[in-house]
Amino acid sequence: MVAHIRSSKATELSRNTWFLPPLAALVDGGPDELGDGSGRRQMNGSVDDGEGWIDFGDFSVKMGWMECLCGGRYFRDWNGRFNGEGGRIIRGRTGDVITQQRPLAKIGKVVMQDKNSATFLSFIGNLDKRVELDKNIKHGDIRYYGALSMMASKASYENKAYIETTVNDHWKMEFLDSYDFWNEYQKKATTQAFILREKNVDSEMIIVAFRGTESFDADAWCTDFDISWYELRDIGKVHSGFTKALGMQNKADWPEDISWADDQPAPAYYAIRKLLIGLLQGNDRARFILTGHSLGGALAILFPAVLAYHREKWDWLLERLEGVYTFGQPRVGDEQFGEFMKKKLEKHKVKYYRFVYGYDMVPRLPYDGSTLMFKHFGTCVYFNSFYEGKVVGEQPNKNYFSPSSFIPKIINAAWELIRSLIIPYTKGPEYKEGFLLLVLRLIGLVIAGVPAHSPQDYVNATRLGSSNVYVSLDDQSHQQTINLERKTIAGATFSCIPSTQLAFQGDQKLVVG
């Protein structure tokens, strides 16, 4: 029996899998290399031990069988019996793969990646594997915080080790921590967020990124589909599922302060508020940003709503809130809630940018109509499939289930599929789309609006979109501030003058006509 083995050492591919590179000689039937008539065969300096074994480092060969030694001698005879304490033995042919395993394992064992490792990616992460920030958008660029917020929102879907590596090593910022927060209604920790700090700026910036709906997370889907109303007194009605995920207590209550057991994770709102207080009180110049994609965006805009619900006590936190950046965010409340939030955000000069890409279905849900009465509010930054942006009050085709938009959505989905194949040649290799996203694009030909919700298009929009969009945003924010100050002055100081006779020109100079 001749075993055409051509290797002296195995190459480790993973913890339990080995590959056999070429050996230097034949075994059992090869030439008598020692020339002494003993029939022993020399292989890379090792000699048959007289028992039919040829030893050469990590491996021994007997009668055409190969063995991986695991701290001892293990072999199988021709009758198929196993001897020794472990180790899987296979025929030793060039290119064979063997496994080192206790207890004995079959050849071809699937090695599962550790979900807590820094290289593990979620389903969402596999749709867009980009890690680096855009080197063309630096601090001081008007697009900077929009692009950074989207990358943070995308990273929030991953495990702690991945986020920490990304923030510290790739972004050169400070990862503070990631958290699993308690949902009192689901009786488990199902709300996730992480916090980073950017210190390489004049005024320290803290970013809180809420995780969105993971594709195969049943608890998150239960949160999304719980569309019953919860009413905040004097504020309006809000989406019950989102409110519970943020930390609403049993009996539909939002007490100002609560306590929780040491062995139980804290609810998101109360824990994040406590963390921000500690971080901001230590630096008078520090500010913070709230951001999130999908469900994460809903939680990001509801956080300041609950701060406002607790009245003046937490107004100083709202004063330190630089902005709220949401991407593919669903509707969170009714019209009264929207009006209240617009006034509150204007009062504290908080920027609220709601990014919507193309026919993304999520921002068009829950339904805006006479039955459900959900309404968007704030500034909508809308990007089409060419990543051309504009500032609008409401995205085109405000409801997903619109018969008039069915054919345009399918045509657009076909274009997005074509674009995915050519974009690395037109915009650069960093925009290349992977196989998984291409499959999702194909699904979009049947269910339009699904692939448009992926992070890939939102990252592209924040990078490829014109800075003119952000100039328009600043102009609009500036005008809102002027309008608010005009109302304040007209009401408090010039109450005898009709509001139509008040105007601001230049840098808010008061002109009385």
Disulfide bonds with the S-S distance in Angstrom:
none
